[in-house]
Amino acid sequence: MSRIPNRVKIVLAALAIAVLGALSPISPLGPAQSGGSEGQPPPAGQVCRPTRTMTLYAEVVGDGFGYGRTPSTASIPGPTIEMREGQCLAITLVNHLADDVSIHTHGLDYTVESDGTPLSESCTPPGGRRTYVFGAHAPTQRDDRTTAPGSAGYWHYHDHCMGTDHGTTGVNSGLFGALIVRRPGDPLPDRPPFVVVMVQDSINLKYAPNTPVFEANVGERVEFVVIGHGDLFHTFHLHAHRWADTRTGLLATIQDSSPVIDDKTLGPGDSFGFQVIAGERVGPGAWMYHCHVQEHSDGGMSGIFMVRDAGGRVTAAGEATLAAWRAAHAGMTHEGH
């Protein structure tokens, strides 16, 4: 029986890998592509040719407003949007409100057609719909040998039309959400991201004890996205966990000398994110997150990160801490908010 030459074996192996790659499942983020779809130029007036589409609905949520993926499911904050560098996303906004609204993004590429502001005449009128197109690109080297940064990072989107040219009424009423752009190789969390929006003196327009209680099992990788809106500056602090002050919140190597922090200052329009391992080196428990401006935390800008045991059970100590936190904030009033 004749032997197959090594050169032929290498070719066959490469073909097998290519076929298996084509058959492997596509990430929930969709296929990563750079530039236009299949090399086609972008549509007139847009920065890229969409490789993904999405519909968002602007609707009433309680005493405020929010975005939702389907009618009657709007929330505050709105759905977290995830992309990969190289993707082009078309978002059709359907306006079920009585005022102009829009989608304005931070961190992405777009033309004035998708700016989402009154000044660029790109708002969505009451009862109408409009499609906004956003691109995410990878880092590149410029002709002068400097590096153009990519889009990967923890960003956000919000209204820029309701009330004023800057969408002040819309933002203060809940028209905002998290936007994550990932780079190939970025680790993925074990749970959907935890989104904390510090708007005015509230968290997600709520006050303790009605702020989110985020839950995970000890040892799970979790992801926080923190966003600032309104007129106040805050600091975000997470008890018993720490992260690197980098794009991902992770250290690249053991030798990486990036600062490691557990508290970060946040101004209006700022956003950052990070990943931690729930309960790493500290175990399960009810760990507080809060603004470290004392007046703000005393006024209700705090929440709980509940780390359960490996079997998914809340410990007795965790239950006691959660009950104490709720009791400490029970009966607080926030007239005028």
Secondary structure, 3 states (H helix, E strand, C coil): CCCCCHHHHHHHHHHHHHHHHHHCCCCCCCCCCCCCHHHCCCCCCCCCCCCEEEEEEEEEECCEEEEECCCCCCECCEEEEEEECCCEEEEEEEECCCCCECCEECCCECCHHHCCCCCCCCCECCCCEEEEEEECCCCEECCCCCEECCCCEEEEEECCCCCCCCCHHHHHHCCEEEEEEECCCCCCCCCCCEEEEEECCEECCECCCCCCEEEEECCCEEEEEEEEECCCCEEEEECCCCEECCCCCCCCCCCCCCCEECEEEECCCCEEEEEEECCCCCCCEEEEEEECCHHHHHCCCEEEEEEECCCCCCCHHHHHHHHHHHHHHCCCCCCCC
